[in-house]
Each structure stands twice: as structure tokens, then as C-alpha cells.
């Protein structure tokens, strides 16, 4: 009697293998292709074997988001490493680098910035991530070296003030626990309002461009983006740096 054939042993995989394959699927097919079953198939293992690493797809996506944010932070930091130690030059170079990254990494941008993260994101969701700290470092240099033109507190809509106070409190707590050199004494409610509105406008512009949703055809998007940066700088009492 012929003995039954022995099943081959499944290949050993690591957390790094899982995240690598997940990142490859994200880049090539988008977040909709990311399932534990698809990743297991690529690795030659069964889906239940992944559960000891990631009990759910959401936990895997959260890990991917963290990886992407770390790589983005490294990329942004490298972009400004050789620039003059001037907050304005560095801040607007970072804005340009963020846009270039988003256009070159649409699926990663979509996962991190244009899809629900689940749970309560908190008031400093973007600034407390690794790439956000790169922005904060440059913003801190700007705040320390320049006299900005924040709006008077009484001109800020009253309905926003409670949210801004919570943002200000959380961000100061975050900075106190980090190595960021940020002049907390100058971070009043008007500056908090400026920071939030600058990020909202930058993010909104980049998102429109990434998804091809400009309200009109634009023959030279670089010129439009630089015009937006110049306008943002003027709105806070600065001149946009010529960082590239």
C-alpha cells in the first residue's frame, strides 16, 4: 500500500516579509487589493498563518501607514538636509517635497491621507506622526526667527476656539516629550490657527492634484503650486523660500 504523500512544510515568514509583500501589492494594485488572503497567497502560506502577526486587515493597514510615514519622513528630511538653516526655506522645500512624493506615490498617499484610519484620530493625528515632526521642526525654526502675522484671537470663529485650544494643548504636550526645538512661548491660539489653515490648504491642493480634480485644466501645475505657496507665505507674513 502506497503511503499518503506528505504535505510540504509552509515556508517560514516574518513580519518584515508580510509588510514587504503588502507594500508591493499596495504600490501595484492599490489598497483595495490588500487582503490577508492575497498576501498569504503571495507568500505561499495560508491566511490563518498571518493572524498571529495581524489579527485583522485594519491592523496590517495601520502598520503599513506607519512604515510609509517613516519613509516619507526620511525622504523629506533628506530633501532639506543640505539647505540653509532657515525655517522659511526649509518649510517651503518640505511642502514641495511632500507634493512631489504624493504625485509619485499615489497609492501610498491614498492609504495614509485619503482613506479612513479608523478609531478616533485625535487632534494631532498628522503632526504626531514621523513625517509631521519634520514639518514641526521647520515650523519651529520659522516661529523662532520670524515675526508672524497670526489673526487676533477675537477674529477666529468662536466655534473653532475650543478645538484649537485642544490642538494647542496636545501639540505642546507632544513637543514637551520630544526633542523638537519649538518655541512654545510663541505658540498662541493665533499661531495654532495659522498652522492648521496652512496644512489644510496645502493638503487640499495636493489632494486635488493627485486625483486630477483641479476645477480647470492646468498646463503647468508647478507654477500653480508655487503661486499657492507664495499666497500661503504672504498670509502668515512671510516670503516663500526659493528651496527648489
DRENDOPA-48794 format. One record per residue: residue in one letter; x, y, z of N, C-alpha, C, O, CB in turn. Coordinates in steps of 0.001 Angstrom, whole numbers, padded with zeros to 6 digits, always signed. Last residue first. Glycine has a CB too. Example, Ala and Ser with C-alpha at 12.3 -4.5 7.8 and 13.67 -1.06 7.14 Angstrom:
S+012850-002250+007080+013670-001060+007140+012900+000030+007870+013409+001138+008039+014084-000598+005725;A+013190-005690+007800+012300-004500+007800+013200-003300+007800+014236-003319+008465+011308-004473+009046;
# end
This chain:
X+013696+075369-004280+013784+074400-005371+012562+074376-006209+012486+073608-007169+014036+073042-004846;X+013401+077259-002177+014037+075964-001924+013938+074981-003038+014087+073788-002773+013466+075362-000739;X+013068+080023-001727+013313+079513-003073+013958+078152-003014+014943+077895-003707+014190+080474-003868;X+010332+080689+000575+011726+080448+000245+011880+079856-001146+010947+079260-001684+012353+079532+001268;X+007849+083167+000584+008181+081762+000357+009647+081623-000042+010137+082358-000899+007270+081155-000729;X+007769+085459+003150+008023+085312+001713+008490+083894+001510+009423+083447+002177+009084+086356+001176;X+005116+086020+005591+006421+085556+005140+006543+085691+003637+005575+085991+002938+006654+084108+005560;X+002600+086333+006782+003593+087368+006936+004988+086993+006533+005956+087555+007045+003612+087799+008300;X+000730+084516+006149+001264+084419+007511+002413+085405+007735+003115+085331+008744+001742+082989+007791;X+000116+085116+003538-000965+085082+004510-000495+084975+005949-001239+085308+006871-001865+083948+004209;X+002478+084736+002196+002013+086111+002413+000934+086148+003490+000854+087103+004263+001472+086717+001099;X+002479+081926+002160+003522+082663+002875+003065+084080+003184+003243+084567+004301+004819+082694+002056;X+000263+081398+000526+000282+080925+001904+001300+081704+002736+001022+082093+003870+000598+079426+001948;X+001196+082572-001863-000001+083100-001211-000068+082673+000251-000410+083476+001119-001257+082636-001949;X+003334+080886-002400+003562+082320-002217+002397+082966-001492+002588+083806-000614+003784+083007-003565;X+001962+078464-002722+002917+078631-001629+003189+080105-001348+003264+080520-000192+004225+077911-001953;X+000491+079078-005044-000215+078771-003808+000724+078942-002604+000324+079501-001583-000785+077334-003853;X+002588+079359-006852+001727+080515-006573+000952+080309-005278+000772+081248-004502+000752+080759-007739;X+003540+076764-006869+004394+077816-006331+003593+079071-006024+003879+079771-005053+005518+078139-007308;X+001329+075537-008113+001686+075179-006735+002577+076251-006117+002388+076611-004955+002396+073810-006696;X+001371+076743-010652+000213+076914-009773+000587+076614-008328+000206+077352-007420-000945+076007-010221;X+003812+075807-011609+003604+077241-011436+002439+077504-010492+002512+078384-009634+003353+077917-012790;X+003280+073066-011722+004351+073569-010862+004167+075053-010576+004343+075503-009443+005718+073323-011509;X+001275+072727-013657+000916+072607-012234+002004+073112-011290+001701+073542-010177+000610+071166-011907;X+000586+074047-016440+001845+073985-015687+001520+073928-014191+001492+074964-013527+002764+075220-016015;X-002024+073854-017380-000940+073416-018260+000384+073288-017525+001233+072498-017937-000787+074380-019415;X-004944+072717-016116-003772+073500-015719-002582+072992-016522-002174+071841-016372-003500+073395-014169;X-008467+072902-016450-007196+072354-016945-006044+073290-016580-006158+074508-016719-007249+072140-018484;X-010162+073312-013271-009938+073707-014663-008663+073033-015143-007846+072626-014317-009843+075267-014812;X-010276+072347-010720-011535+072802-011321-011394+073292-012756-012386+073648-013391-012119+073899-010490;X-008477+069263-010285-008463+070713-010440-009775+071166-011085-010332+070445-011913-007242+071167-011291;X-008319+066522-009846-009590+067196-009617-009492+068717-009606-010322+069389-008994-010165+066735-008329;X-006400+064452-009817-006798+065083-011069-008102+065847-010975-008904+065830-011908-006911+064055-012133;X-005434+063491-007461-006593+062805-008030-007146+063478-009280-008226+063126-009753-007675+062713-007003;X-003303+065250-006975-003056+063810-007040-004200+063088-007749-003965+062179-008545-002865+063236-005629;X-004634+067752-006828-003718+067453-007927-003492+065958-008081-003489+065447-009201-002389+068154-007708;X-006195+067531-004509-006834+067834-005795-005932+067454-006961-006395+066904-007961-007194+069323-005876;X-004091+067078-002662-005103+066053-002900-005821+066280-004222-006037+065334-004980-006110+066027-001757;X-002735+069524-002720-002049+068301-003158-003061+067211-003482-002906+066496-004472-001065+067808-002073;X-004754+071237-001688-004206+071431-003032-003575+070150-003554-003838+069732-004682-003172+072562-003033;X-005178+070151+000893-006262+070228-000081-005754+070385-001495-006263+069740-002412-007177+071368+000253;X-002656+070499+002064-003192+069158+001863-004305+069161+000820-004366+068278-000035-003711+068590+003184;X-002556+073340+002094-001532+072543+001404-002069+071166+001072-001956+070708-000066-000260+072421+002263;X-004833+073909+003640-004734+074408+002265-003691+073634+001460-003910+073312+000292-004387+075898+002268;X-004233+072613+006061-005463+072291+005336-005367+072730+003880-005779+071995+002983-006671+072955+006008;X-001819+073889+006803-001831+072462+006487-003071+072098+005672-002971+071354+004696-001779+071626+007778;X-002793+076505+007205-001752+076264+006201-001740+074791+005807-001659+074466+004622-000361+076692+006737;X-004610+076066+009292-005114+076510+007988-004071+076321+006881-004428+076012+005744-005534+077980+008059;X-002914+075210+011389-003970+074342+010893-004444+074766+009509-004658+073918+008643-005136+074334+011860;X-001225+077448+011711-000672+076132+011388-001730+075220+010792-001476+074533+009803-000071+075487+012634;X-003081+079485+012396-002279+079568+011164-001757+078195+010754-001837+077822+009584-001101+080542+011352;X-003978+078505+014875-004927+078670+013764-004178+078734+012430-004592+078113+011451-005786+079951+013962;X-001620+078683+016323-002249+077375+016142-003227+077417+014970-003296+076481+014173-002976+076936+017433;X-001339+081464+016293-000356+080643+015581-000915+079243+015340-000708+078673+014269+000969+080563+016376;X-003535+082131+017922-003466+082618+016546-002492+081816+015708-002769+081514+014548-003073+084076+016526;X-002857+080985+020349-004003+080445+019619-004010+080913+018163-004440+080178+017274-005308+080855+020306;X+000782+080715+020399-000511+081121+020926-001631+080605+020033-001383+079875+019074-000587+082649+021055;X+003698+079996+020759+002652+079192+020142+001292+079541+020769+000735+078775+021555+002962+077674+020303;X+005770+081113+022025+005191+081894+020923+004019+081180+020257+003424+081693+019310+006257+082195+019882;X+006587+079253+023857+006084+080517+024383+005450+081391+023293+004683+082304+023598+007212+081276+025062;X+007686+077190+022388+006322+077030+022897+005731+078348+023375+004518+078547+023310+006302+076023+024031;X+009575+076926+019881+009365+077998+020867+007936+078006+021394+007086+078746+020899+009694+079360+020250;X+011092+073842+019650+009915+074587+019222+009629+075655+020276+009457+075325+021449+008677+073639+019018;X+012909+071382+018886+013191+072727+019388+012098+073654+018846+012188+074169+017732+014637+073222+018957;X+012077+068081+019802+011834+069205+018910+012182+070526+019597+011799+070759+020743+010371+069212+018446;X+012228+065772+021151+013455+066566+021112+013304+067772+020189+014294+068412+019835+014633+065702+020656;X+009245+065353+023197+010116+065067+022056+011368+065926+022142+011545+066703+023080+009377+065316+020718;X+007480+066129+025085+008019+064781+025197+008939+064396+024057+009366+063246+023958+006908+063806+025276;X+006715+068624+024278+007423+068512+025556+008063+067144+025720+009072+067006+026412+006471+068779+026717;X+005279+068048+021993+006584+068668+021845+007401+068549+023129+008621+068393+023085+006431+070132+021452;X+002928+066973+023148+003745+066166+022239+005156+066729+022149+006128+065977+022219+003105+066107+020840;X+002023+069226+024528+002378+068020+025281+003262+067109+024439+004229+066537+024942+001109+067264+025731;X+001531+070902+022357+002537+071299+023334+002974+070105+024176+004152+069975+024507+001998+072416+024236;X-000544+069438+021158+000711+069622+020444+001826+070036+021397+002956+069567+021260+000547+070663+019339;X-002566+069566+023081-001998+068273+022710-000653+068423+022028+000269+067646+022275-002949+067523+021805;X-003023+072372+023146-002639+071642+024358-001969+070315+024022-000936+069971+024596-003863+071396+025239;X-003782+072935+020490-002636+073606+021086-002120+072826+022294-000912+072642+022445-003008+075037+021495;X-006103+071341+020307-004967+071105+019417-003699+071685+020018-002663+071021+020058-005226+071714+018028;X-007696+072620+022244-007351+071205+022408-006140+070845+021551-005249+070128+022007-008550+070309+022039;X-007861+075132+021057-007236+075012+022373-006833+073562+022634-005760+073301+023178-008194+075513+023480;X-009240+074470+018729-007872+074971+018628-007146+074873+019969-005954+074565+020013-007873+076422+018135;X-011724+073730+019765-010924+072747+019039-009466+073188+018957-008560+072368+019100-011492+072529+017630;X-012485+076203+020862-012343+075033+021738-011481+073964+021077-010621+073361+021720-013725+074452+022094;X-012603+077802+018530-011610+078066+019572-011411+076878+020506-010282+076582+020899-012019+079277+020376;X-014559+077527+016662-013296+076822+016437-012357+076893+017624-011407+076114+017709-012609+077381+015229;X-016650+079132+017351-016909+077692+017332-015637+076881+017136-015622+075681+017409-017899+077357+016238;X-015641+081712+016963-015762+081179+018311-015939+079679+018351-015448+079015+019264-016901+081824+019004;X-013242+082348+014481-014619+081950+014803-014702+081262+016161-013932+080350+016462-015171+081023+013719;X-010943+084869+015275-011102+083433+015000-012529+083034+015363-012987+083355+016460-010054+082571+015803;X-010827+087404+016220-011285+087251+014840-011452+085785+014445-012034+085486+013402-010312+087928+013894;X-009795+087229+018760-011212+087583+018641-011733+087450+017218-012945+087388+017010-011430+088996+019125;X-007088+086738+018281-007943+085644+018748-009414+085962+018547-010200+085078+018205-007676+085352+020218;X-005841+088075+015209-006181+088230+016632-007191+087165+017046-008037+086749+016254-006750+089651+016914;X-003853+085911+013101-005044+086735+013334-005263+086944+014819-004907+086079+015619-006287+086088+012703;X-000270+086275+012873-001474+085492+013148-002668+086406+013355-002503+087561+013746-001271+084600+014379;X+002247+086860+011386+001083+087742+011447-000171+086921+011682-001045+086859+010817+000951+088572+010152;X+005541+086432+012884+004422+086063+012023+003268+087045+012206+003309+087933+013057+003958+084624+012324;X+008740+087147+012883+007521+087659+013485+006372+087392+012524+006247+088042+011486+007643+089181+013813;X+011127+084479+013005+010332+085467+012283+009139+085912+013124+008611+085166+013949+009853+084897+010936;X+012424+082538+014503+013233+083548+013822+012426+084670+013174+012988+085709+012829+014065+082890+012782;X+010598+080775+015648+011666+081333+016480+012342+082538+015828+012782+083454+016522+012703+080266+016774;X+008978+080045+013520+008375+080742+014651+009435+081415+015522+009202+082493+016068+007550+079768+015490;X+010818+078681+011909+010130+079882+011417+009618+080707+012591+009807+081923+012640+008957+079500+010475;X+011480+076557+013583+012531+077498+013160+011911+078801+012657+012414+079888+012941+013418+076868+012055;X+008982+075303+013734+009601+075849+014938+010690+076855+014615+010817+077882+015283+010173+074734+015780;X+008691+074453+011113+007770+075460+011639+008333+076107+012895+008184+077311+013102+006403+074835+011936;X+010691+072498+011034+010815+073689+010200+009910+074804+010715+010312+075967+010749+010476+073360+008739;X+009578+070718+012921+010931+071244+013108+011126+072524+012307+011652+073513+012818+011980+070198+012696;X+007103+070109+011798+007161+070871+013046+008544+071463+013289+008669+072576+013801+006769+069985+014218;X+007806+068553+009566+007141+069843+009382+007300+070707+010637+007598+071898+010542+005641+069640+009053;X+008817+066396+011002+009705+067125+010085+009122+068504+009805+009842+069502+009805+009908+066338+008755;X+006595+065477+012310+007650+066071+013118+008662+066813+012257+009298+067757+012725+008349+065002+013936;X+005185+064302+010252+004696+065550+010810+005738+066246+011652+005769+067475+011709+003470+065305+011627;X+006486+061918+009857+006684+062954+008848+006208+064298+009375+006755+065334+008999+005946+062597+007547;X+005648+060549+012217+007060+060864+011987+007265+061945+010937+008130+062805+011102+007799+059622+011574;X+002818+062107+013808+003446+061041+013055+004828+061497+012616+005137+062688+012640+002584+060634+011840;X+001662+064292+014900+002365+063404+015826+002980+062202+015128+003601+061362+015779+001422+062932+016905;X+000427+065645+012857+001648+066222+013399+002378+065272+014343+003579+065424+014566+001330+067505+014118;X-001865+064098+012276-000786+064194+011301+000512+064715+011911+001593+064273+011521-001206+065087+010162;X-003381+064187+014731-003170+062938+014000-001982+063021+013061-001160+062106+013040-004411+062575+013219;X-004084+065804+016823-002755+065975+016227-002393+064746+015408-001239+064316+015392-001687+066228+017321;X-006583+065150+017746-006411+066468+017165-005038+066670+016544-004846+067631+015800-006648+067510+018205;X-007804+061860+016796-007166+062815+017695-006875+064123+016979-006917+064191+015751-005878+062233+018268;X-009078+059764+015484-007753+060179+015039-007058+061141+015983-005830+061228+015970-007854+060804+013703;X-010603+057035+016750-010563+058477+016951-009193+058994+016574-008220+058699+017269-010903+058847+018408;X-011128+054472+014223-010966+054972+015584-011010+056481+015636-011410+057132+014671-009668+054479+016173;X-009749+054786+010941-010409+054012+011988-010155+054603+013360-009091+055165+013620-009942+052569+011954;X-008850+056164+008827-007837+055466+009619-008452+054602+010698-007768+053779+011306-006889+056456+010247;X-010048+056438+005476-010299+056453+006920-009239+055655+007662-008787+054610+007194-011693+055893+007232;X-007859+058031+003112-008721+056915+003476-008910+056927+004980-008023+057381+005703-008127+055560+003000;X-005856+059771+002365-007168+059888+001715-008048+058675+001960-008882+058325+001126-006994+060090+000226;X-003376+059376+003539-004002+060697+003624-005426+060769+003091-006130+061745+003350-003173+061673+002890;X-002583+056685+003304-002254+057447+004505-003126+058692+004649-003564+059024+005751-000787+057845+004483;X-003632+055741+000835-003797+054967+002066-003618+055835+003299-004405+055743+004241-002808+053810+002101;X-002842+057758-000971-004259+057456-000765-004473+056719+000544-005400+057038+001289-004808+056628-001926;X-000067+057569-000860-000729+058804-000426-002197+058536-000109-002729+059022+000890-000606+059899-001510;X+000217+055042-001999+000627+055249-000618-000021+056509-000047-000468+056523+001100+002155+055344-000522;X-000756+055625-004565-001431+054625-003742-001053+054749-002270-001900+054582-001393-001102+053229-004242;X+001039+057662-005499-000388+057914-005345-001066+056899-004428-001879+057286-003589-001058+057904-006696;X+003736+058715-005534+003309+057577-004711+001805+057681-004437+001372+057776-003289+004111+057526-003368;X+004234+061004-006938+004992+059811-007334+004529+058553-006608+004880+057443-007009+006469+060027-007073;X+002641+062859-005659+002404+062606-007083+003104+061329-007550+002620+060650-008456+002881+063799-007920;X+003803+062793-003104+002408+062390-003283+002113+062062-004746+001413+061092-005036+001465+063497-002791;X+006378+063820-003609+006203+062452-003116+004782+061969-003384+004589+060845-003845+006519+062371-001608;X+005746+066422-004389+006408+065525-005342+006249+064069-004920+006017+063192-005753+007899+065876-005466;X+004593+067378-001961+003800+067311-003203+004435+066337-004192+003734+065510-004775+003670+068715-003848;X+006841+067214-000296+005631+066458+000028+004754+066315-001214+004231+065234-001480+004845+067146+001169;X+008535+069056-001524+008919+067642-001499+007718+066757-001184+007589+065667-001743+010033+067406-000469;X+007151+071433-001039+007365+070986-002424+007699+069498-002458+007206+068765-003316+008499+071802-003092;X+007283+071457+001779+005983+071465+001097+006115+070969-000345+005293+070182-000815+005377+072882+001114;X+010052+071592+002105+009326+070409+002574+007957+070325+001912+007520+069242+001525+009174+070436+004107;X+010488+074138+001118+011111+072997+000431+010418+071700+000834+010219+070814+000004+012626+072919+000754;X+009156+075566+003045+008570+075505+001716+009247+074467+000820+008639+073974-000130+008644+076863+001066;X+010840+075068+005269+009411+074758+005317+008826+074624+003926+008084+073682+003648+008660+075828+006092;X+013386+075996+004444+013157+074577+004706+011676+074221+004692+011296+073178+004158+013762+074191+006039;X+012965+078753+004157+013485+077967+003041+013155+076491+003238+012701+075819+002312+015010+078164+002899;X+012102+079298+006809+011239+079561+005659+011674+078731+004459+010849+078081+003817+011252+081054+005304;X+014265+078545+008504+012974+077892+008603+012085+078084+007394+011387+077158+006982+012273+078378+009795;X+017474+077810+007561+016472+078876+007580+015095+078234+007529+014796+077467+006614+016671+079874+006388;X+020116+076749+007063+019361+076538+008299+018389+077700+008504+018474+078454+009473+020320+076399+009523;X+020137+075761+003583+020496+076677+004679+019594+076451+005885+018450+076017+005745+020401+078148+004216;X+020136+072187+002826+019661+073556+002657+020146+074445+003794+020526+073945+004853+018133+073587+002579;X+020692+069545+003152+021773+070391+002661+021361+071840+002464+022157+072645+001981+022292+069846+001374;X+018265+068466+004070+019483+068299+004864+020592+069257+004448+021351+069730+005293+019977+066879+004753;X+015904+068395+002727+016294+069682+003310+017637+069632+004020+018104+070653+004524+015239+070146+004275;X+015606+065803+001815+015420+066901+000874+015950+068221+001416+016397+069073+000648+013957+067042+000529;X+015789+064256+004087+016909+064239+003138+016824+065410+002169+017848+065949+001749+016934+062917+002360;X+013286+064731+005194+014483+065183+005906+015685+065239+004975+016503+066155+005061+014781+064262+007091;X+011657+063472+003295+011554+064917+003498+012797+065455+004195+013306+066514+003829+010300+065258+004316;X+012522+060792+003638+012647+061456+002339+012606+062973+002502+013423+063683+001916+011529+060993+001386;X+011849+060290+006283+013251+060189+005860+013481+060929+004555+014495+061605+004378+013664+058721+005708;X+009054+060597+006069+009837+061477+006944+011308+061467+006550+011944+062519+006491+009684+061053+008414;X+008450+058462+004368+008202+059833+003927+009013+060810+004767+009598+061751+004230+006700+060170+004013;X+009093+056335+006042+009859+056529+004808+009669+057951+004269+010615+058565+003775+009435+055493+003743;X+007174+056763+008066+008605+056801+008386+009438+057036+007138+010376+057833+007153+009039+055499+009064;X+004810+056477+006606+005109+057757+007242+006586+057867+007598+007185+058932+007452+004256+057940+008494;X+005011+053779+005894+005003+054803+004853+005368+056161+005441+006144+056910+004848+003626+054869+004168;X+004859+052552+008426+006041+052366+007582+006142+053476+006536+007213+054042+006316+005999+050988+006892;X+002268+053356+009211+003439+053769+009998+004718+053645+009170+005568+054535+009207+003555+052919+011285;X+000725+052075+007247+000711+053535+007361+001944+054025+008118+002585+054994+007711-000576+054011+008070;X+001260+049411+007888+001714+049957+006615+001765+051480+006649+002708+052097+006153+000803+049491+005487;X-000047+049262+010350+001402+049050+010293+001981+049608+009002+003058+050205+009005+001733+047558+010415;X-002673+049670+009482-002066+050621+010420-000548+050488+010413+000161+051493+010464-002610+050400+011845;X-003043+047409+007911-003043+048721+007270-002415+049770+008183-001707+050660+007712-004471+049133+006891;X-003021+045475+009950-001982+045453+008930-001890+046807+008242-000790+047309+008010-002256+044347+007902;X-005330+046189+011288-004053+046271+011997-002877+046239+011023-001861+046897+011245-003929+045124+013007;X-007249+045699+009316-007061+047064+009813-005724+047212+010532-005058+048239+010404-008207+047450+010754;X-007204+042926+009044-006696+043757+007944-006418+045166+008437-005436+045776+008013-007699+043791+006769;X-006191+041336+012128-007180+041896+011207-006479+042696+010114-005319+043086+010249-008194+042788+011965;X-004058+040255+013507-005380+039646+013693-006436+040165+012733-007465+039520+012535-005846+039873+015093;X-000999+039677+012451-002010+040711+012276-003397+040082+012387-003857+039439+011444-001838+041432+010910;X+000422+037441+013434+001094+038723+013231+000089+039870+013203+000291+040902+013844+001904+038702+011930;X-001360+035437+013579-000536+035651+014775+000303+036921+014658+000830+037420+015653+000379+034447+015012;X-002505+035431+011060-003249+036015+012161-002415+036232+013410-002720+037111+014216-004410+035152+012490;X-001225+034139+009058-000901+035558+009236-001503+036132+010504-001079+037186+010979-001381+036354+008045;X-002294+031646+008957-000928+031746+009471-000518+033199+009703+000420+033469+010452+000049+031079+008505;X-004749+031947+007691-004721+031878+009153-003310+031990+009745-003151+032383+010901-005348+030586+009605;X-003865+031912+004924-004257+033157+005572-004255+033064+007097-003806+034002+007757-005622+033567+005095;X-000933+029932+004292-002377+030068+004461-002692+031368+005195-001886+031860+005985-002959+028856+005229;X+001636+030805+001890+001177+030272+003162-000343+030416+003233-000959+030969+002322+001867+030997+004356;X+002903+032171-000161+002834+030716-000217+002439+030080+001089+002842+028956+001386+004135+030168-000646;X+002877+034868-000400+003926+034301+000443+003939+032773+000423+004872+032150+000930+003758+034786+001864;X+000642+035303-001960+001945+035737-002470+003096+035101-001691+004158+034830-002251+002054+037258-002407;X-001297+034334-000173-001085+033663-001459+000282+034033-002038+000996+033169-002549-002208+034034-002458;X-001153+036228+001863-000777+034837+002141-000487+034090+000847+000457+033304+000777-001891+034121+002927;X-002173+038435+000482-000793+038458+000976-000300+037046+001248+000831+036700+000907-000687+039311+002253;X-004793+037594+000022-003915+037900-001112-002450+037893-000691-001590+037403-001423-004280+039262-001720;X-005729+037295+002673-005705+036146+001769-004743+036390+000600-003972+035504+000231-007122+035852+001239;X-005630+039834+003680-004749+038824+004263-004639+037607+003357-003589+036968+003282-005256+038405+005642;X-005557+042267+001083-006310+041381+001957-005327+040369+002518-004304+040080+001897-007495+040678+001198;X-005384+044829-000973-004752+044364+000252-005734+043550+001089-006633+044103+001723-004216+045549+001061;X-006575+045971-003088-006007+044634-003316-005416+044039-002041-004996+042882-002028-004932+044697-004398;X-007248+048497-002281-008343+047537-002444-007836+046115-002659-008575+045155-002440-009223+047945-003611;X-004911+049968-002389-005323+049431-001096-006426+048395-001225-006541+047506-000381-005781+050549-000196;X-003046+049030-005406-003863+049880-004558-004351+049176-003310-004229+047958-003176-005029+050390-005328;X-001288+047578-006996-002725+047395-007200-003617+048283-006346-004833+048292-006539-003072+045989-006938;X+001378+048316-006498+000999+047816-007822-000510+047788-008064-000964+047954-009197+001550+046436-008010;X+001462+049244-003846+002027+050051-004936+001473+049616-006286+001138+050454-007122+003558+049949-004942;X+000228+047100-002471-000319+048451-002406+000164+049290-003577-000629+049969-004229+000064+049120-001088;X+001963+044993-003009+000584+044939-003504-000055+046317-003506-000792+046666-004428-000252+043979-002657;X+004216+045956-001623+004288+045718-003066+002895+045655-003687+002671+046200-004767+005048+044421-003353;X+003249+046002+001003+003647+047256+000363+003717+047103-001149+003325+048010-001884+004997+047727+000905;X+002855+043251+001403+001711+044160+001464+002037+045480+000779+001203+046024+000055+001294+044409+002922;X+005492+042376+001254+004543+041938+000239+003325+042853+000224+002818+043196-000844+004117+040482+000488;X+006492+043717+003572+007084+043932+002243+006106+043548+001143+005909+044311+000197+008385+043124+002094;X+004946+042697+005623+004823+044118+005302+005416+044420+003930+004908+045276+003206+005512+044972+006374;X+005825+040011+005519+004405+040345+005337+004259+041800+004928+003528+042109+003987+003603+040072+006630;X+008554+040247+006061+008095+039661+004793+006652+040077+004504+006313+040447+003380+008208+038114+004832;X+008466+041272+008665+009034+042095+007596+008608+041576+006223+008331+042366+005320+010569+042122+007698;X+007451+039084+010045+006648+040303+009969+007145+041190+008832+006344+041792+008115+006691+041070+011309;X+008298+036177+008095+008488+037115+009201+007541+038298+009019+006921+038470+007969+009971+037599+009279;X+007866+032677+007409+007762+034086+007046+007953+034936+008298+007787+034457+009420+006391+034391+006372;X+008742+029544+006100+008754+030439+007260+008690+031875+006770+009383+032245+005822+010021+030210+008141;X+006539+027696+003973+007757+028479+004185+007630+029350+005430+006545+029827+005765+008056+029354+002955;X+005069+024634+005064+004912+026004+004602+006193+026792+004866+006858+026573+005879+003709+026676+005292;X+006130+021471+003935+006035+022430+005023+005912+023842+004440+006567+024186+003456+007267+022322+005965;X+004100+019334+001926+005290+020135+002135+005082+021134+003260+003961+021586+003496+005675+020854+000855;X+002554+016368+003056+002443+017753+002619+003755+018491+002870+004419+018294+003888+001279+018460+003341;X+003263+013191+001847+003398+014167+002922+003293+015574+002357+003872+015903+001322+004733+013983+003667;X+001010+010821+000502+002048+011830+000274+002075+012827+001422+001028+013255+001908+001815+012561-001062;X+000491+007710+002136+000000+009011+001673+001145+009995+001515+002107+009999+002283-001045+009573+002645;X+002108+004743+000838+001832+005674+001936+001341+007011+001392+001735+007409+000296+003092+005880+002802;X+000597+002131-000901+001418+003338-001024+001084+004300+000102-000081+004639+000307+001203+004019-002397;X+000848-001184+000000+000000+000000+000000+000884+001234+000000+001804+001356+000808-000959+000005+001219;
# end
